[in-house]
Amino acid sequence: MNRMPQTPPALLRNPARPRPAGLAGLAPWAAAITFSLAALLAPALWNGWALVFFDTGGYVRRVLEMGLEPGRSLFYGLFLWAASLGWWSFWGPVLAQAALTLWCIRLMLRTHDLPSGPAATAGVTVALALLTSLPWFAAQLMPDVLVPLLVLALWLLGFRWERLTGAERAGLILLSLLALLSHMSSMALGIGLVLVTAAAWALARWRGWRLHIRILPPAAVVAGSLILMPLLHLALVGQAVYTPGGPVFVFGRLVQDGIAQRWLDANCPRPDVQLCQYRDRMPATANDFIWHEDSPFRQIGWWGGADRELSLIVRESIRSYPGDFLLTGLASTAEQIGKVATGDGLDEWQEVTRWVFRDLLPVSGFEDARQQREEITQGLFDAWSTLHIPVAYLSLLGLAVIAAWAFRCGRHDLAALGLFLLLALLGNAFISGALSNPHDRYQSRLAWIATLAVGMAPMARFRRSDQA
């Protein structure tokens, strides 16, 4: 009896590597890339210029002045300068952001053995552009879009290393470094995800799960960013420090939760605390304390000048009211998880950014954009949020369901993906909510990666059934 030739087990284990596309395959890919990029950049195309935020001008000024400013990364400013070809066109940065997003989506599909050709890649990208707030971040001159890309890059480096080519590994490492250096919250999230990867590696070895996890690549990238940031700051601006501003944002959260006011009432007067003389007119919210022109924060030295005092009050407040600090932090984290509305802050008056692009660095087309003509309104975002918010909630719930279902079915790869992204979303909510204060944009910028994973799960299930 003749037997059918069997595929060697080694070939089944080897991941499929991308094959060079012939001339006949270039046309579909060109169409798919064009269509996908147009979907990701649709808000900017409709606006007539790249979207800007109140902070955008600060990132540009870091390069023009070659100095540091709290909460504004010099490195993201350098990315804007390089991608715009020396401030020539600000379509360059958003095009680069959209291209990096499309690339990561395609890598997620291919390295999980899902359809990743032109039609599938474009279909998934367009679906995400419609169902989530992704295009509003890809088309915006802000580092927010790099945060979800960091999560995907660290997943691919840690859990899909063998399925990546050398060029893809190098590209993901560079993308991760850009994201880590572009905001301190990204660095905190990166450290947390390395710990998650290490825990997954230990658990997989203990339980004997067939997961090929690499701790070194993501750990080396995050450690490298921790070393590079102060060294590069020293070389560029003469200060071997991290991007400043951390104590101010933590103190702002304590103000919003009433803990800072409680400490001042219990400890004032104190000669080493200038805020004592302003405790009767402390603002009620973090935003008013940090940004309002009449805030006591400005009276005691503002950015840089008040760091010592605010750090002192933060430390002593935590020691004096540890339970309140923990409970309010958990409450802020829970609130942040649910804040996923689209367009947070994009309809506000962009005072600093308009001054930068109108007077300091005049660029053509900026004043003619819909956003600068105040045609981007909260009503527009409310309409989009009626779709995006329920999709974000269902996707978050779907991650937990996928993880539980995959563990039960022995699909440890899908279970690990679901848990990794779920912990990334929870970690982001803690970093943004508990260590700063909740805002919709902090969580909505990551919501689409949950939708991507939820969409990948049935694709993987059907693909496995077809192969069987």
C-alpha positions in Angstrom: 0.0 0.0 0.0 1.5 3.3 -1.1 1.7 6.1 1.4 1.3 9.7 0.7 4.6 11.7 1.2 4.5 13.5 4.5 5.8 17.0 5.2 8.8 16.8 7.6 7.9 18.0 11.1 10.8 20.6 10.9 9.1 22.3 7.9 5.9 22.5 9.8 7.6 24.2 12.7 9.5 26.7 10.6 7.6 29.9 10.2 6.8 31.1 6.8 9.0 34.0 5.7 7.8 36.6 3.2 8.6 35.8 -0.4 9.7 38.5 -2.8 6.7 39.7 -4.9 7.1 39.6 -8.6 6.1 42.5 -10.9 2.6 41.0 -11.1 2.3 41.2 -7.3 3.3 44.9 -7.0 0.1 46.3 -8.4 -2.2 44.8 -5.8 0.2 45.8 -3.0 0.5 49.4 -4.4 -3.3 49.6 -4.4 -3.6 48.1 -1.0 -1.0 50.4 0.5 -2.5 53.5 -1.1 -6.0 52.6 0.0 -4.9 51.8 3.6 -2.8 54.9 4.0 -5.7 57.0 2.7 -8.0 55.4 5.4 -5.5 56.1 8.1 -4.9 59.7 7.0 -8.6 60.4 6.3 -9.0 63.0 9.1 -5.9 64.9 7.9 -7.0 64.7 4.3 -10.4 66.0 5.2 -8.9 68.7 7.4 -6.5 69.9 4.7 -3.5 69.7 7.0 -2.1 67.4 9.7 -4.1 67.5 12.9 -2.5 69.3 15.8 -2.9 69.3 19.6 -2.1 71.9 22.2 1.2 70.2 22.9 2.3 69.9 19.2 4.0 73.3 19.2 6.0 72.4 22.2 7.6 69.4 20.4 8.6 71.7 17.5 10.0 74.3 19.9 12.3 71.7 21.5 14.2 71.4 18.2 14.1 75.1 17.4 15.5 76.0 20.8 17.4 72.8 21.4 16.4 72.6 25.0 14.3 70.5 27.4 10.7 71.2 28.5 8.5 69.2 30.9 6.4 66.7 29.1 7.7 67.5 25.7 10.2 65.1 24.3 13.1 66.5 22.2 13.2 63.2 20.4 9.7 63.3 19.0 10.5 66.9 18.0 13.5 65.6 16.1 11.3 62.9 14.5 9.0 65.7 13.3 11.9 67.7 11.9 13.4 64.7 10.1 10.1 63.3 8.7 9.1 66.8 7.5 12.4 67.1 5.7 13.6 70.1 7.9 10.1 71.6 8.4 9.4 71.5 4.6 6.1 69.5 4.8 4.2 68.3 7.9 2.5 65.7 5.7 5.7 63.7 6.1 5.4 62.9 9.8 1.8 61.7 9.6 2.5 59.7 6.5 5.4 58.0 8.3 3.1 57.3 11.3 0.5 55.8 9.1 3.0 53.7 7.2 4.5 52.4 10.5 1.0 51.5 11.7 0.2 49.7 8.5 3.5 47.8 8.7 2.8 46.7 12.3 -0.7 45.5 11.4 0.6 43.4 8.5 3.3 41.9 10.7 0.7 41.0 13.3 -1.2 39.1 10.6 1.7 37.4 9.0 3.5 36.3 12.1 0.3 34.7 13.4 -0.2 32.7 10.2 -3.2 34.7 9.2 -4.0 36.0 5.7 -1.7 39.0 5.2 -1.8 39.6 1.5 -2.9 43.0 -0.1 -6.6 42.4 0.3 -6.5 41.1 3.8 -4.1 43.8 5.1 -6.1 46.5 3.5 -9.4 45.1 4.8 -8.2 44.9 8.4 -6.7 48.4 8.2 -9.8 50.0 6.8 -12.0 48.2 9.3 -9.8 49.5 12.2 -10.0 53.0 10.6 -13.8 52.9 10.6 -14.4 51.2 13.9 -11.8 52.8 16.1 -10.2 56.2 16.7 -6.9 55.0 15.1 -6.9 57.5 12.2 -7.4 60.4 14.5 -4.1 59.6 16.1 -2.2 58.5 13.0 -3.1 61.8 11.3 -2.0 63.9 14.3 1.3 65.5 15.0 1.6 63.9 18.5 3.5 60.8 19.8 0.2 59.2 21.0 0.1 56.8 18.0 3.5 55.5 18.9 2.3 54.1 22.2 0.1 51.3 20.7 2.8 50.6 18.1 5.3 50.1 21.0 3.0 47.5 22.5 2.8 45.6 19.2 6.5 45.9 18.6 7.4 44.5 22.0 4.9 41.7 21.5 6.5 40.8 18.2 10.0 41.0 19.5 9.2 38.9 22.6 6.7 36.4 21.3 7.3 36.3 17.5 11.0 36.7 17.2 11.6 33.5 15.1 9.0 34.6 12.6 10.6 37.9 11.8 13.3 38.6 9.2 16.5 40.4 10.2 15.2 43.6 8.6 11.9 43.4 10.4 13.7 42.8 13.7 15.9 45.9 13.1 12.9 48.0 12.1 10.9 47.0 15.2 13.8 47.8 17.5 14.2 51.3 15.9 10.4 51.8 16.1 10.4 50.8 19.8 13.3 53.2 20.6 11.5 56.0 18.9 8.3 55.3 20.9 10.2 54.9 24.2 12.2 58.1 23.8 9.1 60.1 22.7 7.3 60.1 26.0 8.1 59.0 29.6 4.8 57.2 29.9 5.9 55.0 27.0 9.0 54.2 28.9 7.1 53.2 32.0 4.7 51.1 29.9 7.7 49.4 28.2 9.2 48.5 31.6 6.0 46.9 32.6 5.6 44.9 29.4 9.1 43.5 29.8 8.1 42.3 33.2 5.0 40.7 31.7 7.1 39.0 29.1 9.5 37.6 31.7 6.5 36.3 33.8 5.0 34.7 30.7 8.4 33.0 29.9 8.6 31.6 33.5 5.0 30.5 33.5 5.3 28.8 30.1 8.4 26.9 31.2 6.7 25.8 34.4 3.6 24.6 32.7 5.3 23.2 29.6 3.4 25.4 27.2 4.6 25.5 23.6 5.4 29.2 23.5 8.7 30.5 22.0 9.3 33.6 24.2 12.4 35.8 24.0 13.0 38.0 27.0 16.3 39.5 25.8 15.1 41.5 22.7 12.4 43.6 24.4 14.4 43.9 27.6 17.5 45.1 25.7 15.4 47.7 23.8 13.8 49.1 26.9 17.1 49.1 28.8 18.8 50.8 25.9 16.3 53.6 25.9 16.9 54.2 29.6 20.6 54.5 28.9 20.3 56.4 25.6 17.9 59.2 26.8 20.2 60.9 29.3 23.3 60.3 27.1 21.7 61.8 24.1 20.3 64.7 26.1 23.9 65.3 27.4 25.2 65.3 23.8 22.5 67.6 22.4 21.6 70.0 25.2 24.3 69.4 27.8 22.1 67.9 30.5 22.3 64.2 31.3 18.6 63.9 32.5 15.3 62.3 31.4 12.5 64.4 30.0 11.4 66.5 33.0 7.9 67.0 34.4 7.0 63.8 36.3 6.5 65.2 39.8 4.2 67.9 38.5 1.7 65.5 36.9 1.6 63.2 40.0 1.0 66.3 42.1 -1.8 67.4 39.8 -3.5 64.1 40.4 -3.2 64.6 44.2 -4.8 68.1 43.8 -7.7 66.6 41.8 -8.3 63.9 44.4 -8.0 66.4 47.3 -5.0 64.7 48.9 -2.7 67.7 48.3 -5.1 70.1 49.9 -5.6 67.8 52.9 -1.8 67.6 53.4 -1.5 71.4 53.2 -4.3 72.0 55.7 -2.6 69.6 58.2 1.0 70.8 57.8 0.9 74.5 57.0 2.4 76.9 57.7 5.9 75.6 56.8 8.8 77.8 55.8 9.9 75.3 53.2 6.5 75.1 51.5 5.5 78.1 49.4 2.1 76.6 48.6 1.0 77.1 52.2 0.2 80.8 51.4 -2.0 79.7 48.5 -3.8 76.8 50.1 -7.1 78.7 50.3 -7.3 79.1 46.6 -6.0 75.8 45.3 -7.7 74.7 42.1 -10.0 71.7 42.1 -8.6 69.9 39.0 -5.2 68.8 37.8 -5.6 70.7 34.6 -6.4 74.0 36.4 -3.4 73.6 38.7 -0.9 72.8 35.9 -2.1 75.0 33.1 -4.3 77.9 34.4 -2.7 81.3 34.3 -3.8 82.1 37.8 -2.7 78.8 39.3 -0.5 78.9 42.5 1.8 76.6 40.5 3.0 79.6 38.5 3.5 81.6 41.7 5.9 79.1 43.2 8.2 78.8 40.2 6.2 76.8 37.6 8.0 74.2 35.6 11.5 73.5 36.9 11.3 76.0 39.8 8.6 74.1 41.7 9.9 70.5 41.3 11.6 70.3 44.6 8.6 71.5 46.6 6.0 69.4 44.7 8.2 66.3 45.0 8.4 66.8 48.8 4.6 67.1 49.1 4.1 64.1 46.9 6.4 61.9 49.1 5.0 63.1 52.4 1.4 62.9 51.2 1.9 59.2 50.3 3.5 58.5 53.7 0.7 60.4 55.5 -2.3 59.0 53.5 -1.1 55.7 51.9 -4.6 54.2 51.9 -6.2 57.2 50.3 -3.4 57.4 47.7 -3.9 53.8 46.8 -7.7 53.9 46.6 -7.8 57.2 44.6 -5.2 55.7 42.3 -7.3 52.6 41.7 -10.3 54.8 41.1 -8.4 56.9 38.6 -7.2 53.8 36.8 -10.8 52.5 36.6 -12.0 55.8 35.3 -9.2 55.9 32.7 -10.1 52.5 31.4 -13.6 53.8 30.5 -12.5 57.1 29.0 -12.1 56.2 25.3 -14.0 58.9 23.5 -12.6 60.2 20.2 -11.2 63.6 19.5 -10.2 64.7 23.1 -8.8 68.2 22.9 -8.7 68.5 19.0 -11.6 71.0 19.0 -9.9 73.3 21.6 -8.1 76.6 20.9 -4.5 75.5 20.2 -2.9 78.7 21.5 0.8 77.7 21.6 0.7 75.5 18.5 -1.0 78.2 16.4 1.7 80.7 17.6 4.5 78.3 16.5 3.1 77.5 13.1 1.9 81.1 12.4 4.6 83.2 13.8 7.7 81.2 14.9 7.7 78.7 12.0 5.2 79.9 9.4 4.0 77.0 7.1 1.7 77.2 4.2 -1.8 75.8 4.5 -1.9 75.7 8.3 -4.3 78.6 8.8 -6.6 77.3 6.0 -7.2 74.0 7.6 -10.6 73.2 9.0 -9.2 72.8 12.5 -7.8 76.3 12.5 -11.1 77.6 11.1 -12.8 75.9 14.0 -14.8 73.6 11.8 -13.8 70.6 13.8 -16.3 70.6 16.6 -17.3 68.4 19.6 -20.4 67.4 17.7 -18.3 65.7 15.1 -16.5 63.7 17.7 -19.7 62.9 19.6 -21.0 61.3 16.4 -17.9 59.2 15.9 -17.8 58.2 19.6 -21.3 56.6 19.3 -19.5 54.0 17.3 -16.0 54.0 18.7 -16.9 53.8 22.4 -19.0 50.6 22.3 -16.4 49.0 20.0 -13.7 49.8 22.5 -15.7 48.4 25.4 -16.6 45.2 23.5 -13.0 44.8 22.4 -11.7 45.1 25.9 -14.3 42.5 27.0 -13.3 40.4 24.0 -9.7 40.2 25.1 -10.6 38.6 28.3 -13.0 36.2 26.6 -10.4 35.3 24.0 -7.8 34.6 26.7 -10.1 32.4 28.7 -11.3 30.5 25.6 -7.8 30.1 24.2 -6.5 28.7 27.4 -9.4 26.2 27.5 -8.7 25.1 24.0 -4.9 24.8 24.4 -4.3 27.8 22.1 -1.6 29.3 24.4 -0.4 31.6 21.7 -3.8 33.4 21.4 -4.2 33.3 25.2 -0.8 35.0 25.6 -1.7 37.7 23.0 -5.0 38.4 24.7 -3.4 38.7 28.2 -0.5 40.7 26.9 -2.7 43.3 25.3 -5.1 43.4 28.2 -2.3 44.0 30.6 -0.9 46.7 28.3 -4.3 48.5 28.4 -4.5 48.2 32.2 -0.9 49.4 32.6 -1.6 52.4 30.4 -4.7 53.2 32.4 -2.7 53.1 35.6 0.2 55.2 34.3 -2.1 57.8 32.7 -4.8 57.8 35.3 -3.2 57.1 38.6 0.2 58.8 38.0 -1.4 61.8 36.1 -5.1 62.3 35.6 -7.7 60.6 33.4 -8.3 61.9 29.8 -10.0 60.2 26.9 -7.1 60.5 24.6 -4.8 58.5 26.9 -6.9 55.3 26.6 -8.5 55.8 23.1 -5.1 55.9 21.5 -4.6 52.2 22.5 -8.1 50.9 22.1 -7.7 49.8 18.5 -5.1 47.1 19.4 -7.8 45.3 21.4 -10.1 45.5 18.3 -7.3 44.1 16.2 -6.7 41.1 18.5 -10.4 40.4 18.7 -10.6 40.4 14.9 -7.6 38.1 14.7 -9.0 35.5 17.0 -11.8 34.3 14.6 -9.4 34.6 11.7 -7.1 32.2 13.5 -9.9 29.8 14.4 -11.2 29.6 10.8 -7.7 29.3 9.4 -6.9 26.4 11.8 -10.2 24.7 10.7 -9.3 25.1 7.0 -5.8 23.6 7.6 -7.3 20.7 9.6 
